[in-house]
């Protein structure tokens, strides 16, 4: 080979390498110009055969949560308390969130536990976070009056880009209505119930109270309307108990026998096991008995260490094909003396984190006698105690 040819080959290789390097750098810069949410949306669109559903536990506007969100001008902004979860929620097509309180706004007075009424900004910021499928049926729905329920439903009507909201209602027609939405050509039906109420409802329609006749009527309609996946939200169970009670077991099997695809449970405020049941027609129903909490400032460690369910459906079979769990940690701070005295108003530095970001120092400042490792082990063992093998994942695994 002549010297000129060798030089020519070296030149070609050098130019090719330079172009490849430039092209990769350009693409990286282009990707960085998009928001995290836009990047996740593109990834979802690039996977037309999978529908990813992400489900949270309870969003609860405790007094200390409201204090942390209150701005100097008297308005409220909850998003900074949980902002890291925007790209997390954006990584799913369907983002189920649970709103178990009233959200009637200032006109009714802002109150936390035991009778809740949040600012309407609470609803707005759930929407800004990315929630697009929401349950509002709760034991707290009739903490006050139908007027407050009506204002709460109105607040949700003002949130853009929602797939469906169900549970609380302004009239009988809304109570009876099944909510529908479609994702990637698959038609979903969404129904939502509470099995109990702290206060006797003052009418028949303000909240969807579970009974078998009502559920059969809605599920039958959903099937007749061509729903291919039916999701039921259930407010049930024993508060602060990680054990599934007999009523939950009975109602879960009943829903499976009716052909419900996925049951998302809440009410205990703590994580409960996941189970897959076989219905009377041979169908498979996935039951998350309790998703625990999301944004809150409750006391028990089990109410503060929970997670996000990640559930994948296949667009062809309409079946659940995979499940994962992303652990989270709800942080606040107070002194040992304040905790011993039950001085709940002293709780400060309220912020929701991924469990992977928790440190022992953070947990100690919360006066919790536990460790990140102990909570991760508890979550893993409890989640899979019904014989499943749902892996705990990191945020990087979810977002990759």
C-alpha positions in Angstrom: 0.0 0.0 0.0 1.4 3.4 -1.0 2.1 6.1 1.5 -0.6 8.3 -0.1 -3.3 5.6 0.3 -2.4 5.1 3.9 -2.7 8.9 4.6 -6.0 8.9 2.7 -7.4 6.0 4.8 -6.3 7.7 8.0 -8.0 10.9 6.9 -11.3 9.1 6.1 -11.3 7.2 9.5 -10.5 10.5 11.4 -13.3 12.4 9.6 -15.8 9.5 10.2 -14.9 9.4 13.9 -15.3 13.1 14.2 -18.7 13.0 12.5 -20.0 10.2 14.8 -18.7 12.1 17.9 -20.4 15.3 16.7 -23.7 13.5 15.9 -23.9 11.8 19.3 -23.1 15.1 21.0 -25.7 16.9 19.0 -28.4 14.3 19.9 -27.5 14.5 23.6 -27.8 18.3 23.5 -31.1 18.0 21.7 -32.4 15.6 24.3 -31.3 17.9 27.1 -33.3 20.7 25.5 -36.5 18.8 26.3 -38.1 18.6 29.8 -38.0 15.3 31.7 -41.7 15.0 31.1 -41.4 15.4 27.4 -38.6 12.8 27.2 -40.8 10.3 29.2 -43.8 11.0 26.9 -41.7 10.2 23.9 -40.5 6.9 25.5 -44.2 6.0 26.1 -45.2 6.7 22.6 -42.3 4.6 21.3 -43.8 1.6 23.0 -47.2 1.2 21.4 -47.7 -2.4 22.7 -47.5 -1.4 26.4 -49.8 0.7 28.6 -48.0 1.7 31.8 -50.2 2.6 34.8 -48.6 4.1 37.9 -50.6 4.2 41.2 -50.1 6.3 44.3 -51.5 6.1 47.8 -53.4 8.9 49.6 -52.7 12.6 49.1 -53.8 14.0 52.5 -53.8 17.8 53.3 -52.9 17.6 57.0 -52.5 20.9 58.8 -48.7 20.7 58.6 -48.9 19.9 54.9 -51.1 23.0 54.4 -48.7 25.1 56.5 -45.7 24.0 54.4 -47.6 24.8 51.2 -48.9 28.2 52.3 -47.3 31.2 50.5 -46.7 34.8 51.8 -49.7 36.1 49.8 -52.1 33.5 51.5 -52.2 31.2 48.5 -51.0 27.6 48.5 -48.4 25.8 46.4 -48.0 22.0 47.1 -45.9 21.2 44.1 -42.5 22.0 45.7 -43.3 19.4 48.4 -43.2 16.6 45.9 -41.7 18.2 42.7 -39.1 15.4 42.2 -42.1 13.1 41.3 -43.1 15.0 38.2 -40.8 13.0 35.9 -41.7 9.8 37.8 -45.4 10.2 37.0 -44.6 11.3 33.5 -43.1 7.8 32.9 -46.6 6.3 32.8 -49.5 6.6 30.4 -52.1 6.4 33.3 -51.3 8.1 36.6 -53.8 7.0 39.3 -53.9 9.2 42.4 -56.1 9.0 45.5 -57.7 12.1 46.8 -59.5 11.0 50.0 -60.5 14.4 51.3 -62.8 17.3 50.5 -61.3 20.2 48.5 -63.9 22.9 48.7 -61.5 25.8 49.2 -61.4 28.8 51.4 -65.2 29.4 51.3 -65.7 26.5 53.7 -62.6 27.1 55.9 -59.4 25.2 55.6 -59.1 22.3 58.0 -57.0 19.2 58.5 -57.6 16.1 60.6 -60.1 14.9 61.7 -62.5 16.7 59.2 -60.7 17.7 56.1 -61.3 20.6 53.7 -58.3 21.6 51.6 -57.6 24.7 49.4 -58.6 24.1 45.8 -54.8 24.5 45.0 -54.4 21.0 46.5 -56.4 19.6 43.5 -54.7 21.9 41.1 -51.3 20.7 42.2 -52.2 17.1 42.0 -53.0 17.8 38.4 -49.7 19.7 37.9 -47.8 16.8 39.3 -49.3 14.6 36.6 -52.3 12.8 38.1 -54.8 12.0 35.4 -56.9 9.2 36.9 -58.3 10.1 40.4 -60.5 8.5 43.0 -62.4 10.8 45.3 -64.7 8.2 47.1 -63.7 8.2 50.8 -64.9 7.8 54.4 -64.2 11.6 54.6 -66.5 12.5 51.7 -69.3 13.6 54.0 -67.1 15.3 56.6 -69.1 18.4 55.9 -72.0 18.9 53.5 -73.1 18.2 49.9 -72.1 21.8 49.1 -68.5 21.0 49.9 -68.6 17.9 47.8 -70.0 19.9 44.9 -67.2 22.4 45.2 -64.7 19.6 45.3 -66.0 18.1 42.1 -66.1 21.6 40.5 -62.4 21.9 41.5 -61.5 18.7 39.7 -63.5 19.9 36.6 -61.0 22.7 36.3 -57.9 20.4 36.1 -56.8 19.9 32.5 -55.7 16.7 30.8 -57.6 14.4 33.1 -58.6 10.9 31.9 -61.3 10.4 34.6 -62.3 11.4 38.1 -64.8 9.3 40.1 -66.2 8.8 43.6 -67.8 12.1 44.7 -70.8 13.5 42.8 -73.0 16.6 42.4 -76.2 14.7 41.5 -77.6 11.2 41.0 -76.7 11.1 37.3 -73.0 11.6 38.2 -73.3 8.9 40.9 -74.7 6.4 38.4 -72.2 7.2 35.6 -69.3 4.9 34.7 -66.2 6.8 33.6 -64.5 5.8 30.3 -61.2 6.7 28.6 -59.0 5.2 25.9 -55.2 4.8 25.8 -53.3 3.4 22.8 -56.6 2.1 21.3 -57.6 0.3 24.5 -60.9 1.3 26.2 -60.9 1.5 30.0 -63.8 1.8 32.4 -63.1 3.4 35.8 -65.4 2.8 38.9 -64.8 4.0 42.4 -66.3 3.2 45.8 -65.9 3.6 49.5 -67.1 0.8 51.8 -67.6 3.0 54.8 -68.2 6.6 55.9 -67.2 8.4 59.0 -70.5 10.3 58.9 -73.8 9.1 57.6 -74.2 10.5 54.1 -77.0 13.0 53.8 -78.1 11.8 50.4 -77.9 8.9 48.1 -75.6 10.4 45.5 -72.8 12.5 47.1 -70.3 9.6 47.3 -70.3 6.1 45.7 -70.9 3.7 48.6 -70.1 0.2 47.7 -72.8 -2.5 47.4 -72.9 -5.5 45.2 -76.0 -4.5 43.3 -74.6 -1.1 42.4 -71.2 -2.6 41.4 -72.8 -5.2 39.2 -74.9 -2.6 37.4 -71.9 -0.5 36.7 -69.6 -3.4 35.6 -72.3 -4.8 33.4 -72.7 -1.4 31.7 -69.0 -1.1 31.3 -68.9 -4.5 29.5 -71.8 -3.6 27.3 -70.1 -0.3 26.3 -67.0 -2.3 25.1 -64.6 -1.6 28.0 -61.6 -3.9 27.6 -60.0 -3.2 31.0 -62.1 -2.3 34.1 -60.3 -0.6 37.0 -62.1 -0.5 40.4 -60.9 1.9 43.2 -61.8 0.6 46.7 -61.7 2.5 50.0 -61.8 -0.3 52.5 -59.7 -2.2 55.1 -58.6 -1.6 58.7 -56.7 1.6 59.3 -53.0 1.2 60.0 -53.2 -2.6 59.5 -51.0 -4.3 57.0 -53.2 -7.4 57.2 -56.0 -7.8 54.7 -59.3 -8.3 56.5 -62.1 -10.7 55.7 -64.4 -8.0 54.1 -61.6 -7.0 51.7 -61.0 -10.6 50.8 -64.7 -11.2 50.1 -65.2 -8.0 48.1 -62.0 -8.6 46.1 -63.2 -12.0 45.0 -66.6 -10.6 44.2 -65.0 -8.0 41.9 -62.9 -10.7 40.3 -66.0 -12.8 39.7 -67.6 -9.8 37.9 -64.6 -9.5 35.6 -62.8 -6.4 37.0 -59.2 -6.3 35.7 -57.5 -4.3 38.4 -58.4 -3.3 42.0 -56.6 -0.4 43.5 -57.2 -0.3 47.3 -56.6 2.4 49.9 -57.9 3.4 53.4 -55.5 1.6 55.8 -52.8 4.3 55.1 -50.2 1.6 55.0 -49.0 -0.9 52.4 -50.9 -4.2 52.2 -50.1 -7.3 50.0 -50.8 -7.7 46.3 -52.7 -10.7 45.0 -53.9 -12.1 41.7 -57.3 -13.8 41.9 -59.1 -16.0 39.4 -62.7 -14.9 38.6 -65.5 -17.3 37.9 -65.1 -16.9 34.2 -61.4 -17.8 34.4 -60.3 -14.2 34.2 -57.3 -12.9 36.2 -57.8 -10.0 38.5 -54.9 -8.1 40.1 -55.6 -6.7 43.6 -53.5 -4.1 45.3 -55.2 -4.3 48.7 -53.8 -1.0 50.0 -51.4 1.4 48.3 -50.7 3.2 51.6 -50.0 6.9 51.6 -48.4 9.5 49.3 -48.3 13.1 50.5 -49.1 13.2 54.3 -47.7 13.8 57.8 -49.0 10.9 59.7 -47.0 9.4 62.6 -46.4 5.7 62.1 -43.3 4.8 60.1 -45.5 2.4 58.0 -47.7 5.3 56.9 -44.6 7.3 55.8 -42.6 4.6 53.9 -44.7 3.4 51.0 -44.3 3.5 47.3 -45.7 3.7 43.7 -47.2 0.7 42.0 -46.0 0.3 38.4 -48.3 -1.9 36.4 -47.9 -2.8 32.7 -50.8 -3.9 30.4 -50.3 -5.5 27.0 -52.4 -3.7 24.4 -53.2 -7.0 22.6 -54.1 -9.3 25.4 -55.4 -6.5 27.7 -53.7 -8.4 30.6 -51.2 -7.3 33.2 -47.8 -8.4 32.0 -45.5 -6.9 34.7 -45.5 -5.1 38.0 -42.9 -3.2 39.9 -42.7 -1.0 43.0 -40.9 2.2 43.6 -40.4 2.9 47.3 -41.0 6.4 48.7 -40.3 8.2 52.0 -42.5 11.0 53.5 -40.3 13.3 55.5 -40.9 15.9 58.2 -39.0 17.1 61.2 -39.7 17.8 64.9 -37.9 17.4 68.2 -38.1 14.4 70.5 -39.8 16.7 73.0 -42.4 17.9 70.5 -43.1 14.4 69.3 -43.6 13.1 72.9 -46.0 16.0 73.6 -47.9 15.3 70.4 -47.2 18.9 69.2 -48.3 18.2 65.6 -48.3 21.8 64.5 -44.5 21.8 65.1 -43.8 19.4 62.2 -41.8 21.2 59.6 -39.5 20.7 56.6 -42.2 18.6 55.0 -41.1 16.9 51.8 -41.7 13.7 49.9 -38.6 11.8 48.7 -37.8 8.6 47.0 -36.7 6.0 49.6 -33.4 5.8 47.7 -32.7 9.4 48.8 -33.4 8.8 52.5 -30.6 9.0 55.0 -30.4 7.8 58.6 -30.0 11.4 59.7 -33.2 12.4 58.0 -35.1 9.6 59.7 -33.6 10.4 63.1 -34.7 14.0 62.8 -38.2 12.7 62.2 -38.0 10.7 65.5 -38.6 7.4 63.8 -37.0 4.3 65.3 -36.1 2.6 62.0 -33.7 2.5 59.1 -33.9 2.8 55.4 -32.8 -0.8 55.1 -35.4 -2.1 57.6 -38.2 -0.3 55.7 -37.1 -1.6 52.3 -37.0 -5.1 53.7 -40.5 -4.7 55.3 -41.9 -3.3 52.0 -40.5 -6.2 50.0 -41.7 -8.9 52.3 -45.2 -7.4 52.7 -45.7 -6.7 49.1 -45.0 -10.3 48.0 -46.5 -12.1 51.0 -49.3 -13.5 48.8 -46.8 -15.4 46.6 -46.0 -12.8 43.9 -42.5 -11.6 43.0 -42.9 -7.9 42.5 -39.4 -6.3 42.4 -38.5 -3.0 44.2 -36.9 -0.7 41.6 -35.0 2.6 41.6 -36.0 5.8 39.9 -33.3 5.2 37.4 -34.7 1.8 36.5 -38.1 3.4 36.0 -36.9 6.3 33.9 -34.4 4.4 31.7 
